[in-house]
Amino acid sequence: MANISDCFHMNFVCLKIFGLCFGNKPNKFYKCYSVIYLFITLPIYFSLLSLNLVFTPKMLEVLIYEFIYYFTEFSVLAKVFMVLRKRNELREMMNLLDCDAFKGDDDTSSAIVNRYVNQYKIYWKAYSILCHFAYISLSLASLIRFILHSNIDLPVCKYYFLGDETLERYYVVFWLYQCIGIYGHMMYNINVDFLIIGLIMMAIAQVEVVHHEISSRVTEEGVRDGDETAVMTKLKEYLKHYEMLLIYASKLQNLISITMFIQLGVASAIICAILCRLSVSVSVDLILTLTPFSSAMILQIFLPAYLGTQLSYKSEELVYAAYTSEWIHRSQSFKSSLNLFMQRAQVKISLTGCGLLPLTLTTFTSIMKTAYSFFTLIRNFQDHD
């Protein structure tokens, strides 16, 4: 079968287009392009958003709308930093995915890996379509309002530190700058998010492969004839595979720890802000703009939480896999090795954000409850005023 890391090819191509090169050492022309593009679309872009927030009118509905996209930038910066800072770790994980042990040594193992690879490609395409729909809605809504009603609205923020006359005169320039900037940020979100999701899915696939190897393959026909040497060789091979899986999971945890902590924290604030904004006033263009955006934001935290839960749940089942294998008539050495594996497998594989926020559905539910709690608190204060 092809290398497992090939499924991430499009992620790395998209990131390279937007200034984040992952592969071999880039040439000087690409380095120059990368530095200029990242400087214009990240530090300058974020500085203008911050300056805009300072000059934003102190009105609840206006402030909330500005905060929605401002908070999003923290998540984007964390993801860009992860790719820039963790390139070597990413390469090591790709090499680990492409080793022979991770591809499986029979048709069933290969089928498990291929199933997750195909699912990953489908999910990536579906999420990309949703995000592009959100981007088109956001960009065109502001342009249509300007053309039909002369409302000086920009896709992300209005740049309140500039006068209306300046904004109207250079509207197309500012509109293009924000559209180009937010499109790059959207592509960072899509590809880094799904890079993380894909890496978690490959970990789940390897857990299922190890489950299959321990429960069925280690004592399958061909090594059941009393040849304990062949049986022990198989067992050691699969235990080594499990050890490599643990190494992969450890590298994955180190890679995503800070990024997921920031994303989970920011998501709660953004979802709360969207609820508050929709509660103040509702219009058709606002619904068309914020509904796809909020859906994408919820998916950003739901998918890692769901897959993190699956990873923990399936890793716990490895103990049962060892127990159901045909160990009764095996040698004492085989039983001792299998017992050590069972003891280690009792510690489930889990992923967290900075060791504080587990990637589980429980965390996702807590984030949604927290966002709603803050929303009701703000609404109570607003009703009281």
C-alpha positions as YAML, in Angstrom:
chain: A
units: angstrom
residues:
- id: 1
  name: MET
  ca: [0.00, 0.00, 0.00]
- id: 2
  name: ALA
  ca: [1.05, 3.65, -0.45]
- id: 3
  name: ASN
  ca: [2.58, 5.62, 2.38]
- id: 4
  name: ILE
  ca: [0.05, 6.66, 5.01]
- id: 5
  name: SER
  ca: [1.49, 10.19, 5.10]
- id: 6
  name: ASP
  ca: [0.39, 10.70, 1.49]
- id: 7
  name: CYS
  ca: [-3.12, 11.47, 2.73]
- id: 8
  name: PHE
  ca: [-1.73, 14.72, 4.21]
- id: 9
  name: HIS
  ca: [-0.23, 15.85, 0.90]
- id: 10
  name: MET
  ca: [-2.96, 18.39, 0.17]
- id: 11
  name: ASN
  ca: [-2.66, 19.86, 3.66]
- id: 12
  name: PHE
  ca: [1.03, 20.54, 3.17]
- id: 13
  name: VAL
  ca: [0.51, 21.89, -0.36]
- id: 14
  name: CYS
  ca: [-2.10, 24.37, 0.87]
- id: 15
  name: LEU
  ca: [0.08, 25.44, 3.80]
- id: 16
  name: LYS
  ca: [3.03, 25.93, 1.45]
- id: 17
  name: ILE
  ca: [0.95, 28.18, -0.81]
- id: 18
  name: PHE
  ca: [0.20, 30.37, 2.18]
- id: 19
  name: GLY
  ca: [3.77, 30.67, 3.38]
- id: 20
  name: LEU
  ca: [4.21, 27.63, 5.61]
- id: 21
  name: CYS
  ca: [6.66, 25.25, 3.95]
- id: 22
  name: PHE
  ca: [6.89, 21.79, 5.49]
- id: 23
  name: GLY
  ca: [9.07, 19.78, 3.13]
- id: 24
  name: ASN
  ca: [12.71, 20.11, 2.21]
- id: 25
  name: LYS
  ca: [14.68, 23.27, 2.84]
- id: 26
  name: PRO
  ca: [13.01, 26.02, 0.73]
- id: 27
  name: ASN
  ca: [14.97, 28.21, -1.67]
- id: 28
  name: LYS
  ca: [15.68, 31.88, -0.98]
- id: 29
  name: PHE
  ca: [12.84, 33.13, -3.20]
- id: 30
  name: TYR
  ca: [10.26, 31.10, -1.30]
- id: 31
  name: LYS
  ca: [11.75, 32.23, 2.03]
- id: 32
  name: CYS
  ca: [11.39, 35.84, 0.91]
- id: 33
  name: TYR
  ca: [7.78, 35.25, -0.19]
- id: 34
  name: SER
  ca: [6.98, 33.43, 3.06]
- id: 35
  name: VAL
  ca: [8.38, 36.17, 5.30]
- id: 36
  name: ILE
  ca: [6.59, 38.96, 3.41]
- id: 37
  name: TYR
  ca: [3.26, 37.12, 3.20]
- id: 38
  name: LEU
  ca: [3.26, 36.05, 6.85]
- id: 39
  name: PHE
  ca: [4.28, 39.53, 8.02]
- id: 40
  name: ILE
  ca: [1.51, 41.24, 6.05]
- id: 41
  name: THR
  ca: [-1.25, 38.75, 6.90]
- id: 42
  name: LEU
  ca: [-0.37, 37.98, 10.52]
- id: 43
  name: PRO
  ca: [1.44, 40.70, 12.57]
- id: 44
  name: ILE
  ca: [0.08, 43.64, 10.55]
- id: 45
  name: TYR
  ca: [-3.37, 42.05, 10.23]
- id: 46
  name: PHE
  ca: [-3.57, 41.33, 13.98]
- id: 47
  name: SER
  ca: [-2.23, 44.81, 14.87]
- id: 48
  name: LEU
  ca: [-4.95, 46.46, 12.78]
- id: 49
  name: LEU
  ca: [-7.59, 44.28, 14.46]
- id: 50
  name: SER
  ca: [-6.27, 45.29, 17.88]
- id: 51
  name: LEU
  ca: [-6.20, 48.97, 16.95]
- id: 52
  name: ASN
  ca: [-9.72, 48.68, 15.57]
- id: 53
  name: LEU
  ca: [-10.92, 47.17, 18.85]
- id: 54
  name: VAL
  ca: [-9.57, 50.17, 20.78]
- id: 55
  name: PHE
  ca: [-11.58, 52.61, 18.63]
- id: 56
  name: THR
  ca: [-14.72, 50.47, 18.41]
- id: 57
  name: PRO
  ca: [-17.83, 52.31, 19.73]
- id: 58
  name: LYS
  ca: [-18.76, 51.11, 23.19]
- id: 59
  name: MET
  ca: [-22.01, 49.52, 22.08]
- id: 60
  name: LEU
  ca: [-22.73, 45.92, 23.00]
- id: 61
  name: GLU
  ca: [-23.83, 44.68, 19.57]
- id: 62
  name: VAL
  ca: [-20.86, 46.34, 17.88]
- id: 63
  name: LEU
  ca: [-18.27, 45.17, 20.43]
- id: 64
  name: ILE
  ca: [-19.53, 41.58, 20.34]
- id: 65
  name: TYR
  ca: [-19.27, 41.39, 16.56]
- id: 66
  name: GLU
  ca: [-15.70, 42.72, 16.63]
- id: 67
  name: PHE
  ca: [-14.69, 40.26, 19.36]
- id: 68
  name: ILE
  ca: [-15.91, 37.27, 17.32]
- id: 69
  name: TYR
  ca: [-13.19, 37.62, 14.70]
- id: 70
  name: TYR
  ca: [-10.62, 39.05, 17.09]
- id: 71
  name: PHE
  ca: [-10.71, 35.92, 19.26]
- id: 72
  name: THR
  ca: [-10.39, 33.76, 16.15]
- id: 73
  name: GLU
  ca: [-6.97, 35.27, 15.47]
- id: 74
  name: PHE
  ca: [-5.51, 33.78, 18.65]
- id: 75
  name: SER
  ca: [-6.39, 30.31, 17.41]
- id: 76
  name: VAL
  ca: [-4.91, 31.06, 13.96]
- id: 77
  name: LEU
  ca: [-1.66, 32.36, 15.46]
- id: 78
  name: ALA
  ca: [-1.37, 29.25, 17.64]
- id: 79
  name: LYS
  ca: [-1.74, 26.97, 14.61]
- id: 80
  name: VAL
  ca: [0.80, 28.88, 12.51]
- id: 81
  name: PHE
  ca: [3.22, 28.83, 15.43]
- id: 82
  name: MET
  ca: [2.71, 25.06, 15.79]
- id: 83
  name: VAL
  ca: [3.64, 24.41, 12.16]
- id: 84
  name: LEU
  ca: [6.64, 26.77, 12.24]
- id: 85
  name: ARG
  ca: [7.91, 25.60, 15.62]
- id: 86
  name: LYS
  ca: [7.15, 21.88, 15.32]
- id: 87
  name: ARG
  ca: [8.33, 21.09, 11.78]
- id: 88
  name: ASN
  ca: [10.88, 18.52, 12.90]
- id: 89
  name: GLU
  ca: [8.34, 16.77, 15.12]
- id: 90
  name: LEU
  ca: [5.89, 16.69, 12.20]
- id: 91
  name: ARG
  ca: [8.51, 15.11, 9.94]
- id: 92
  name: GLU
  ca: [9.27, 12.48, 12.58]
- id: 93
  name: MET
  ca: [5.58, 11.63, 12.86]
- id: 94
  name: MET
  ca: [5.22, 11.34, 9.08]
- id: 95
  name: ASN
  ca: [8.22, 8.99, 8.97]
- id: 96
  name: LEU
  ca: [6.74, 6.95, 11.79]
- id: 97
  name: LEU
  ca: [3.42, 6.65, 9.94]
- id: 98
  name: ASP
  ca: [5.24, 5.35, 6.86]
- id: 99
  name: CYS
  ca: [7.07, 2.54, 8.64]
- id: 100
  name: ASP
  ca: [6.15, -1.03, 7.68]
- id: 101
  name: ALA
  ca: [4.62, -1.86, 11.07]
- id: 102
  name: PHE
  ca: [1.98, 0.87, 10.71]
- id: 103
  name: LYS
  ca: [0.87, -0.39, 7.30]
- id: 104
  name: GLY
  ca: [-0.14, -3.78, 8.69]
- id: 105
  name: ASP
  ca: [1.03, -7.24, 7.62]
- id: 106
  name: ASP
  ca: [-2.27, -8.68, 6.33]
- id: 107
  name: ASP
  ca: [-5.34, -7.65, 4.35]
- id: 108
  name: THR
  ca: [-7.43, -6.89, 7.42]
- id: 109
  name: SER
  ca: [-4.83, -4.52, 8.88]
- id: 110
  name: SER
  ca: [-4.40, -2.78, 5.52]
- id: 111
  name: ALA
  ca: [-8.17, -2.46, 5.17]
- id: 112
  name: ILE
  ca: [-8.40, -0.78, 8.61]
- id: 113
  name: VAL
  ca: [-5.74, 1.78, 7.70]
- id: 114
  name: ASN
  ca: [-7.25, 2.43, 4.26]
- id: 115
  name: ARG
  ca: [-10.69, 2.94, 5.78]
- id: 116
  name: TYR
  ca: [-9.42, 5.71, 8.06]
- id: 117
  name: VAL
  ca: [-7.40, 7.29, 5.26]
- id: 118
  name: ASN
  ca: [-10.48, 7.41, 3.01]
- id: 119
  name: GLN
  ca: [-12.65, 8.78, 5.83]
- id: 120
  name: TYR
  ca: [-10.08, 11.48, 6.47]
- id: 121
  name: LYS
  ca: [-10.14, 12.61, 2.83]
- id: 122
  name: ILE
  ca: [-13.95, 12.76, 2.83]
- id: 123
  name: TYR
  ca: [-14.09, 14.74, 6.08]
- id: 124
  name: TRP
  ca: [-11.43, 17.18, 4.81]
- id: 125
  name: LYS
  ca: [-13.39, 17.87, 1.62]
- id: 126
  name: ALA
  ca: [-16.69, 18.32, 3.45]
- id: 127
  name: TYR
  ca: [-15.17, 20.68, 6.01]
- id: 128
  name: SER
  ca: [-13.43, 22.65, 3.25]
- id: 129
  name: ILE
  ca: [-16.76, 23.15, 1.46]
- id: 130
  name: LEU
  ca: [-18.40, 24.39, 4.68]
- id: 131
  name: CYS
  ca: [-15.55, 26.82, 5.40]
- id: 132
  name: HIS
  ca: [-15.54, 28.16, 1.84]
- id: 133
  name: PHE
  ca: [-19.28, 28.71, 2.05]
- id: 134
  name: ALA
  ca: [-18.76, 30.67, 5.27]
- id: 135
  name: TYR
  ca: [-15.98, 32.68, 3.63]
- id: 136
  name: ILE
  ca: [-18.06, 33.53, 0.55]
- id: 137
  name: SER
  ca: [-21.04, 34.52, 2.71]
- id: 138
  name: LEU
  ca: [-18.86, 36.77, 4.86]
- id: 139
  name: SER
  ca: [-17.07, 38.43, 1.95]
- id: 140
  name: LEU
  ca: [-20.01, 38.96, -0.38]
- id: 141
  name: ALA
  ca: [-22.41, 40.16, 2.34]
- id: 142
  name: SER
  ca: [-20.25, 43.21, 3.10]
- id: 143
  name: LEU
  ca: [-19.69, 43.97, -0.59]
- id: 144
  name: ILE
  ca: [-23.40, 43.73, -1.42]
- id: 145
  name: ARG
  ca: [-24.30, 46.01, 1.49]
- id: 146
  name: PHE
  ca: [-21.79, 48.57, 0.23]
- id: 147
  name: ILE
  ca: [-23.05, 48.42, -3.37]
- id: 148
  name: LEU
  ca: [-26.79, 48.45, -2.60]
- id: 149
  name: HIS
  ca: [-26.98, 50.55, 0.55]
- id: 150
  name: SER
  ca: [-23.61, 52.36, 0.66]
- id: 151
  name: ASN
  ca: [-22.93, 50.79, 4.06]
- id: 152
  name: ILE
  ca: [-19.21, 50.94, 4.74]
- id: 153
  name: ASP
  ca: [-18.91, 47.37, 6.05]
- id: 154
  name: LEU
  ca: [-15.80, 45.25, 5.63]
- id: 155
  name: PRO
  ca: [-15.71, 41.44, 5.89]
- id: 156
  name: VAL
  ca: [-13.97, 41.30, 9.28]
- id: 157
  name: CYS
  ca: [-13.93, 44.72, 10.94]
- id: 158
  name: LYS
  ca: [-14.68, 48.32, 10.01]
- id: 159
  name: TYR
  ca: [-11.29, 49.85, 10.98]
- id: 160
  name: TYR
  ca: [-12.90, 52.44, 13.22]
- id: 161
  name: PHE
  ca: [-9.59, 54.27, 13.62]
- id: 162
  name: LEU
  ca: [-10.05, 55.50, 10.03]
- id: 163
  name: GLY
  ca: [-12.65, 58.06, 9.05]
- id: 164
  name: ASP
  ca: [-15.69, 57.18, 6.96]
- id: 165
  name: GLU
  ca: [-14.38, 59.30, 4.12]
- id: 166
  name: THR
  ca: [-11.10, 57.36, 4.02]
- id: 167
  name: LEU
  ca: [-12.89, 54.04, 4.22]
- id: 168
  name: GLU
  ca: [-15.26, 54.95, 1.40]
- id: 169
  name: ARG
  ca: [-12.45, 56.23, -0.83]
- id: 170
  name: TYR
  ca: [-10.27, 53.15, -0.39]
- id: 171
  name: TYR
  ca: [-13.03, 50.63, 0.26]
- id: 172
  name: VAL
  ca: [-11.94, 48.21, -2.47]
- id: 173
  name: VAL
  ca: [-8.34, 48.19, -1.14]
- id: 174
  name: PHE
  ca: [-9.39, 47.45, 2.44]
- id: 175
  name: TRP
  ca: [-12.00, 44.93, 1.28]
- id: 176
  name: LEU
  ca: [-9.41, 43.02, -0.77]
- id: 177
  name: TYR
  ca: [-6.87, 43.12, 2.05]
- id: 178
  name: GLN
  ca: [-9.29, 41.68, 4.57]
- id: 179
  name: CYS
  ca: [-10.60, 39.09, 2.08]
- id: 180
  name: ILE
  ca: [-7.10, 37.91, 1.20]
- id: 181
  name: GLY
  ca: [-6.05, 37.87, 4.85]
- id: 182
  name: ILE
  ca: [-9.08, 36.01, 6.12]
- id: 183
  name: TYR
  ca: [-8.87, 33.49, 3.27]
- id: 184
  name: GLY
  ca: [-5.30, 32.65, 4.26]
- id: 185
  name: HIS
  ca: [-6.37, 32.33, 7.88]
- id: 186
  name: MET
  ca: [-9.26, 30.10, 6.85]
- id: 187
  name: MET
  ca: [-6.83, 27.85, 4.97]
- id: 188
  name: TYR
  ca: [-4.60, 27.69, 8.06]
- id: 189
  name: ASN
  ca: [-7.63, 26.66, 10.10]
- id: 190
  name: ILE
  ca: [-8.80, 24.04, 7.60]
- id: 191
  name: ASN
  ca: [-5.45, 22.39, 7.01]
- id: 192
  name: VAL
  ca: [-3.93, 22.58, 10.50]
- id: 193
  name: ASP
  ca: [-7.21, 21.49, 12.10]
- id: 194
  name: PHE
  ca: [-7.46, 18.52, 9.79]
- id: 195
  name: LEU
  ca: [-3.79, 17.76, 10.09]
- id: 196
  name: ILE
  ca: [-4.43, 17.32, 13.82]
- id: 197
  name: ILE
  ca: [-7.66, 15.41, 13.19]
- id: 198
  name: GLY
  ca: [-5.94, 13.16, 10.65]
- id: 199
  name: LEU
  ca: [-3.08, 12.39, 13.01]
- id: 200
  name: ILE
  ca: [-5.59, 11.39, 15.70]
- id: 201
  name: MET
  ca: [-7.48, 9.23, 13.18]
- id: 202
  name: MET
  ca: [-4.25, 7.45, 12.23]
- id: 203
  name: ALA
  ca: [-3.61, 6.78, 15.92]
- id: 204
  name: ILE
  ca: [-7.08, 5.20, 16.23]
- id: 205
  name: ALA
  ca: [-6.39, 3.13, 13.12]
- id: 206
  name: GLN
  ca: [-3.17, 1.81, 14.66]
- id: 207
  name: VAL
  ca: [-4.97, 0.93, 17.89]
- id: 208
  name: GLU
  ca: [-7.45, -1.13, 15.86]
- id: 209
  name: VAL
  ca: [-4.60, -2.80, 13.97]
- id: 210
  name: VAL
  ca: [-2.84, -3.71, 17.24]
- id: 211
  name: HIS
  ca: [-6.18, -5.03, 18.56]
- id: 212
  name: HIS
  ca: [-6.49, -7.25, 15.49]
- id: 213
  name: GLU
  ca: [-2.87, -8.42, 15.76]
- id: 214
  name: ILE
  ca: [-3.03, -9.33, 19.45]
- id: 215
  name: SER
  ca: [-6.48, -10.93, 19.39]
- id: 216
  name: SER
  ca: [-6.17, -12.87, 16.12]
- id: 217
  name: ARG
  ca: [-2.90, -12.70, 14.27]
- id: 218
  name: VAL
  ca: [-0.49, -13.75, 17.02]
- id: 219
  name: THR
  ca: [-1.90, -17.29, 17.23]
- id: 220
  name: GLU
  ca: [-3.38, -17.68, 13.77]
- id: 221
  name: GLU
  ca: [-3.04, -20.75, 11.61]
- id: 222
  name: GLY
  ca: [0.59, -21.36, 10.76]
- id: 223
  name: VAL
  ca: [1.87, -20.74, 14.28]
- id: 224
  name: ARG
  ca: [-0.59, -22.94, 16.16]
- id: 225
  name: ASP
  ca: [1.29, -26.11, 15.46]
- id: 226
  name: GLY
  ca: [3.31, -25.96, 18.67]
- id: 227
  name: ASP
  ca: [6.15, -23.86, 17.30]
- id: 228
  name: GLU
  ca: [6.54, -21.55, 20.30]
- id: 229
  name: THR
  ca: [9.48, -19.79, 18.71]
- id: 230
  name: ALA
  ca: [7.29, -18.62, 15.82]
- id: 231
  name: VAL
  ca: [4.55, -17.58, 18.23]
- id: 232
  name: MET
  ca: [6.96, -15.55, 20.38]
- id: 233
  name: THR
  ca: [8.45, -13.93, 17.29]
- id: 234
  name: LYS
  ca: [4.99, -12.82, 16.23]
- id: 235
  name: LEU
  ca: [4.15, -11.56, 19.71]
- id: 236
  name: LYS
  ca: [7.39, -9.55, 19.96]
- id: 237
  name: GLU
  ca: [6.69, -8.04, 16.55]
- id: 238
  name: TYR
  ca: [3.24, -6.88, 17.61]
- id: 239
  name: LEU
  ca: [4.43, -5.66, 21.01]
- id: 240
  name: LYS
  ca: [7.02, -3.58, 19.17]
- id: 241
  name: HIS
  ca: [4.22, -2.18, 17.03]
- id: 242
  name: TYR
  ca: [2.35, -1.22, 20.21]
- id: 243
  name: GLU
  ca: [5.48, 0.45, 21.58]
- id: 244
  name: MET
  ca: [5.79, 2.49, 18.37]
- id: 245
  name: LEU
  ca: [2.13, 3.44, 18.73]
- id: 246
  name: LEU
  ca: [2.81, 4.79, 22.22]
- id: 247
  name: ILE
  ca: [5.76, 6.79, 20.89]
- id: 248
  name: TYR
  ca: [3.52, 8.18, 18.13]
- id: 249
  name: ALA
  ca: [0.81, 9.12, 20.68]
- id: 250
  name: SER
  ca: [3.41, 10.86, 22.87]
- id: 251
  name: LYS
  ca: [4.70, 12.89, 19.89]
- id: 252
  name: LEU
  ca: [1.12, 13.74, 18.94]
- id: 253
  name: GLN
  ca: [0.40, 14.99, 22.45]
- id: 254
  name: ASN
  ca: [3.50, 17.21, 22.43]
- id: 255
  name: LEU
  ca: [2.58, 18.54, 18.99]
- id: 256
  name: ILE
  ca: [-1.02, 19.59, 19.69]
- id: 257
  name: SER
  ca: [-0.95, 20.36, 23.41]
- id: 258
  name: ILE
  ca: [-0.72, 24.17, 23.32]
- id: 259
  name: THR
  ca: [-2.70, 24.58, 20.10]
- id: 260
  name: MET
  ca: [-5.67, 22.56, 21.33]
- id: 261
  name: PHE
  ca: [-5.64, 24.32, 24.71]
- id: 262
  name: ILE
  ca: [-5.91, 27.70, 22.99]
- id: 263
  name: GLN
  ca: [-8.50, 26.47, 20.49]
- id: 264
  name: LEU
  ca: [-10.73, 24.93, 23.13]
- id: 265
  name: GLY
  ca: [-10.50, 28.07, 25.27]
- id: 266
  name: VAL
  ca: [-11.11, 30.48, 22.40]
- id: 267
  name: ALA
  ca: [-14.02, 28.42, 21.06]
- id: 268
  name: SER
  ca: [-16.02, 28.94, 24.23]
- id: 269
  name: ALA
  ca: [-15.62, 32.72, 23.96]
- id: 270
  name: ILE
  ca: [-16.48, 32.79, 20.25]
- id: 271
  name: ILE
  ca: [-19.61, 30.64, 20.59]
- id: 272
  name: CYS
  ca: [-20.77, 32.82, 23.49]
- id: 273
  name: ALA
  ca: [-20.13, 35.99, 21.45]
- id: 274
  name: ILE
  ca: [-22.09, 34.61, 18.47]
- id: 275
  name: LEU
  ca: [-25.07, 33.76, 20.69]
- id: 276
  name: CYS
  ca: [-24.98, 37.24, 22.23]
- id: 277
  name: ARG
  ca: [-24.77, 38.93, 18.84]
- id: 278
  name: LEU
  ca: [-27.71, 36.98, 17.45]
- id: 279
  name: SER
  ca: [-29.75, 37.78, 20.57]
- id: 280
  name: VAL
  ca: [-29.29, 41.54, 20.15]
- id: 281
  name: SER
  ca: [-30.63, 41.80, 16.59]
- id: 282
  name: VAL
  ca: [-31.20, 39.32, 13.81]
- id: 283
  name: SER
  ca: [-31.10, 39.97, 10.09]
- id: 284
  name: VAL
  ca: [-30.91, 37.73, 7.03]
- id: 285
  name: ASP
  ca: [-27.35, 38.71, 6.14]
- id: 286
  name: LEU
  ca: [-26.25, 38.24, 9.76]
- id: 287
  name: ILE
  ca: [-27.71, 34.73, 9.84]
- id: 288
  name: LEU
  ca: [-26.10, 33.87, 6.50]
- id: 289
  name: THR
  ca: [-22.77, 35.16, 7.82]
- id: 290
  name: LEU
  ca: [-22.65, 33.79, 11.36]
- id: 291
  name: THR
  ca: [-24.43, 30.45, 10.93]
- id: 292
  name: PRO
  ca: [-21.75, 28.83, 8.69]
- id: 293
  name: PHE
  ca: [-19.03, 30.46, 10.79]
- id: 294
  name: SER
  ca: [-20.44, 29.12, 14.07]
- id: 295
  name: SER
  ca: [-20.94, 25.66, 12.50]
- id: 296
  name: ALA
  ca: [-17.29, 25.55, 11.44]
- id: 297
  name: MET
  ca: [-16.22, 26.72, 14.90]
- id: 298
  name: ILE
  ca: [-18.24, 24.00, 16.64]
- id: 299
  name: LEU
  ca: [-16.78, 21.36, 14.31]
- id: 300
  name: GLN
  ca: [-13.28, 22.62, 15.12]
- id: 301
  name: ILE
  ca: [-13.70, 21.48, 18.71]
- id: 302
  name: PHE
  ca: [-16.22, 18.65, 18.27]
- id: 303
  name: LEU
  ca: [-14.16, 16.49, 15.91]
- id: 304
  name: PRO
  ca: [-10.97, 16.43, 18.04]
- id: 305
  name: ALA
  ca: [-13.09, 15.81, 21.14]
- id: 306
  name: TYR
  ca: [-14.98, 12.96, 19.48]
- id: 307
  name: LEU
  ca: [-11.84, 11.36, 18.05]
- id: 308
  name: GLY
  ca: [-10.01, 11.80, 21.35]
- id: 309
  name: THR
  ca: [-12.83, 9.91, 23.06]
- id: 310
  name: GLN
  ca: [-12.64, 7.16, 20.43]
- id: 311
  name: LEU
  ca: [-8.87, 6.87, 20.88]
- id: 312
  name: SER
  ca: [-9.16, 6.46, 24.65]
- id: 313
  name: TYR
  ca: [-12.06, 4.02, 24.38]
- id: 314
  name: LYS
  ca: [-10.42, 1.80, 21.76]
- id: 315
  name: SER
  ca: [-7.05, 1.79, 23.55]
- id: 316
  name: GLU
  ca: [-8.79, 0.43, 26.67]
- id: 317
  name: GLU
  ca: [-10.14, -2.46, 24.59]
- id: 318
  name: LEU
  ca: [-6.61, -3.73, 23.98]
- id: 319
  name: VAL
  ca: [-6.71, -5.43, 27.38]
- id: 320
  name: TYR
  ca: [-9.75, -7.42, 26.25]
- id: 321
  name: ALA
  ca: [-8.01, -8.21, 22.95]
- id: 322
  name: ALA
  ca: [-5.11, -9.79, 24.84]
- id: 323
  name: TYR
  ca: [-7.48, -11.73, 27.07]
- id: 324
  name: THR
  ca: [-9.40, -13.17, 24.12]
- id: 325
  name: SER
  ca: [-6.28, -14.36, 22.32]
- id: 326
  name: GLU
  ca: [-5.44, -18.09, 22.50]
- id: 327
  name: TRP
  ca: [-2.96, -17.80, 25.36]
- id: 328
  name: ILE
  ca: [-4.03, -20.75, 27.53]
- id: 329
  name: HIS
  ca: [-1.89, -23.38, 25.77]
- id: 330
  name: ARG
  ca: [1.05, -21.06, 25.15]
- id: 331
  name: SER
  ca: [4.40, -21.10, 26.95]
- id: 332
  name: GLN
  ca: [5.13, -19.32, 30.21]
- id: 333
  name: SER
  ca: [7.28, -16.80, 28.36]
- id: 334
  name: PHE
  ca: [4.37, -15.94, 26.08]
- id: 335
  name: LYS
  ca: [2.01, -15.55, 29.05]
- id: 336
  name: SER
  ca: [4.46, -13.29, 30.91]
- id: 337
  name: SER
  ca: [4.94, -11.03, 27.89]
- id: 338
  name: LEU
  ca: [1.20, -10.87, 27.29]
- id: 339
  name: ASN
  ca: [0.60, -10.06, 30.96]
- id: 340
  name: LEU
  ca: [3.02, -7.14, 30.80]
- id: 341
  name: PHE
  ca: [1.21, -5.87, 27.71]
- id: 342
  name: MET
  ca: [-2.14, -6.09, 29.50]
- id: 343
  name: GLN
  ca: [-0.83, -4.13, 32.47]
- id: 344
  name: ARG
  ca: [0.48, -1.37, 30.22]
- id: 345
  name: ALA
  ca: [-2.70, -1.33, 28.10]
- id: 346
  name: GLN
  ca: [-4.75, -0.65, 31.21]
- id: 347
  name: VAL
  ca: [-3.41, 2.91, 31.02]
- id: 348
  name: LYS
  ca: [-5.50, 4.29, 28.17]
- id: 349
  name: ILE
  ca: [-4.07, 6.56, 25.51]
- id: 350
  name: SER
  ca: [-5.44, 10.06, 26.02]
- id: 351
  name: LEU
  ca: [-4.80, 13.49, 24.54]
- id: 352
  name: THR
  ca: [-5.13, 16.81, 26.35]
- id: 353
  name: GLY
  ca: [-4.65, 20.51, 25.88]
- id: 354
  name: CYS
  ca: [-1.69, 21.44, 28.10]
- id: 355
  name: GLY
  ca: [-2.65, 18.59, 30.44]
- id: 356
  name: LEU
  ca: [-5.71, 20.56, 31.59]
- id: 357
  name: LEU
  ca: [-8.39, 20.04, 28.92]
- id: 358
  name: PRO
  ca: [-8.85, 16.40, 27.84]
- id: 359
  name: LEU
  ca: [-9.89, 15.88, 24.23]
- id: 360
  name: THR
  ca: [-13.14, 14.15, 25.10]
- id: 361
  name: LEU
  ca: [-16.84, 14.64, 24.44]
- id: 362
  name: THR
  ca: [-17.18, 15.56, 28.11]
- id: 363
  name: THR
  ca: [-14.89, 18.54, 27.53]
- id: 364
  name: PHE
  ca: [-16.86, 19.50, 24.41]
- id: 365
  name: THR
  ca: [-20.11, 19.39, 26.38]
- id: 366
  name: SER
  ca: [-18.55, 21.49, 29.15]
- id: 367
  name: ILE
  ca: [-17.40, 24.11, 26.63]
- id: 368
  name: MET
  ca: [-20.89, 24.37, 25.14]
- id: 369
  name: LYS
  ca: [-22.45, 24.63, 28.60]
- id: 370
  name: THR
  ca: [-19.92, 27.28, 29.64]
- id: 371
  name: ALA
  ca: [-20.61, 29.31, 26.50]
- id: 372
  name: TYR
  ca: [-24.34, 29.15, 27.14]
- id: 373
  name: SER
  ca: [-23.86, 30.06, 30.82]
- id: 374
  name: PHE
  ca: [-21.88, 33.18, 29.90]
- id: 375
  name: PHE
  ca: [-24.52, 34.01, 27.31]
- id: 376
  name: THR
  ca: [-27.36, 33.83, 29.85]
- id: 377
  name: LEU
  ca: [-25.30, 35.88, 32.33]
- id: 378
  name: ILE
  ca: [-24.73, 38.64, 29.77]
- id: 379
  name: ARG
  ca: [-28.41, 38.56, 28.80]
- id: 380
  name: ASN
  ca: [-29.44, 38.93, 32.44]
- id: 381
  name: PHE
  ca: [-27.20, 41.97, 32.85]
- id: 382
  name: GLN
  ca: [-28.54, 43.41, 29.61]
- id: 383
  name: ASP
  ca: [-32.17, 42.88, 30.65]
- id: 384
  name: HIS
  ca: [-31.44, 44.40, 34.05]
- id: 385
  name: ASP
  ca: [-29.94, 47.52, 32.45]
...
